Amino acid sequence: MDNESIFFNPGDAIANSRDFREARRSAEVIKKERPTEKQIIIAEEDGTEIYAVYYADDATSPNFGTPHHIKDSF
């Protein structure tokens, strides 16, 4: 994945975990139970080792968000 910082408001996360596999599993369940055309992103919040699941269109500007790095998307 790209190493570029993407900004999200942590309050917009639809799931989060300290374990990437658990975050991925949560994202898969969300995608299955709430079908949507929206892209789902798993991102690591910079410096925290917390993986959060977001809808891609919830990305925000640096002035209103926290930097994350994308780890997976689908």
C-alpha positions in Angstrom: 0.0 0.0 0.0 0.9 3.6 -0.4 2.9 5.2 2.4 1.1 8.5 2.1 -0.7 9.9 5.2 -4.5 10.0 4.9 -6.4 11.9 7.5 -9.5 10.5 9.3 -11.4 11.6 12.3 -10.9 8.6 14.7 -14.6 9.1 15.8 -15.7 8.1 12.3 -14.1 4.6 12.6 -16.6 1.8 12.1 -14.3 -0.6 14.0 -10.8 -0.7 15.5 -8.4 -3.0 17.1 -4.7 -3.4 18.1 -4.6 -6.5 16.0 -4.6 -6.1 12.2 -6.2 -9.5 11.6 -9.0 -8.6 14.0 -9.5 -5.3 12.2 -9.6 -7.1 8.8 -12.1 -9.7 10.2 -14.3 -6.8 11.4 -14.1 -5.1 8.0 -15.2 -8.3 6.3 -18.1 -8.8 8.6 -19.2 -5.1 8.1 -19.0 -5.5 4.3 -21.0 -8.7 4.4 -23.7 -7.5 6.9 -24.1 -4.0 5.5 -23.5 -4.3 1.7 -22.3 -1.1 0.2 -20.5 0.1 -2.9 -18.3 2.3 -0.6 -14.7 1.2 -0.4 -13.6 0.1 3.1 -10.2 0.9 4.3 -8.1 -0.5 7.1 -5.7 2.2 8.3 -3.1 2.4 11.1 -3.2 5.5 13.1 0.3 7.0 13.1 2.3 6.1 16.2 -0.4 4.1 18.0 -0.4 0.6 16.4 -4.2 0.9 16.3 -5.9 -0.3 13.2 -9.2 1.4 12.3 -11.8 0.5 9.7 -13.2 3.4 7.8 -15.2 4.1 4.7 -12.8 5.7 2.2 -15.1 8.7 1.6 -14.8 9.6 5.3 -11.2 10.9 4.7 -10.8 14.5 5.9 -8.4 17.3 5.7 -5.2 17.6 7.9 -6.9 20.4 9.8 -9.7 18.1 11.0 -8.2 14.6 11.1 -5.5 12.4 12.5 -2.8 10.9 10.1 -3.2 7.3 9.2 -1.5 4.9 6.8 -3.6 2.6 4.6 -2.8 -1.1 5.3 -5.6 -2.7 3.2 -8.7 -1.8 1.3 -11.6 -3.6 -0.4 
